Amino acid sequence: MKTPRFTLRPVDLSFLDTAPRRWTFEAKLAASPSAVFDAISGDPGAWTWFPGMTSGAYEGEGPHGVGSRRFIRQGPSLYRESILAWDTPRRWVYRVDETTFPMAHALVEEWVIEPAGPGSLVRWRFAIEPRALFIAVLPVAGNGMGSVFRRAMRNLDRMLAGKES
């Protein structure tokens, strides 16, 4: 594993409301909230449904929860993260601690899963204090992230439907 070169500022859950840039995206899925939560909070190596994700794992033995660390590889970039909230089956939040890609001074992502009829509503919040590289793409960042999120949710919905068949 390549050692991340950029250390991000350690922020807490309040950063979701105070970050200089924030986006929220939503999608409805057919699967139950518990199935969706398990797929999102489970083995990061199984995130094949998320575009560009190539590998990942939690560090240390489970069970995992608040304070657990994980690493993921998305394309050529490596991220090391800390779990800030693990509220089964409703909310899962992590902070990026280190990365090989200089996109942020601080970054937190929140996944909220709520019942929606027989399925789920997934809400993804992305909160960032961007570095210069990310600031350069801010005009198109929201559209790009929204597109990736919608694709990820379509992939996850199909994957979970296959498990329930």
Buried (B, 14 or more C-beta within 10 A) or exposed (E): EEEBEBEBEEBEBEBBEEBEBBBBBBBEBBBBBBBBBBBBBEBBBEBEBBBBBBBBBBEEEEEBEEEBBBBBBBEEBBBBBBBBBBBEBBBBBBBBBBBBBBBBBBBBBBBBBBEBEEBBBBBBBBBBBBBEEBBEEEEEBBEEBBEBBEBBBEBBBEBBEEEEE
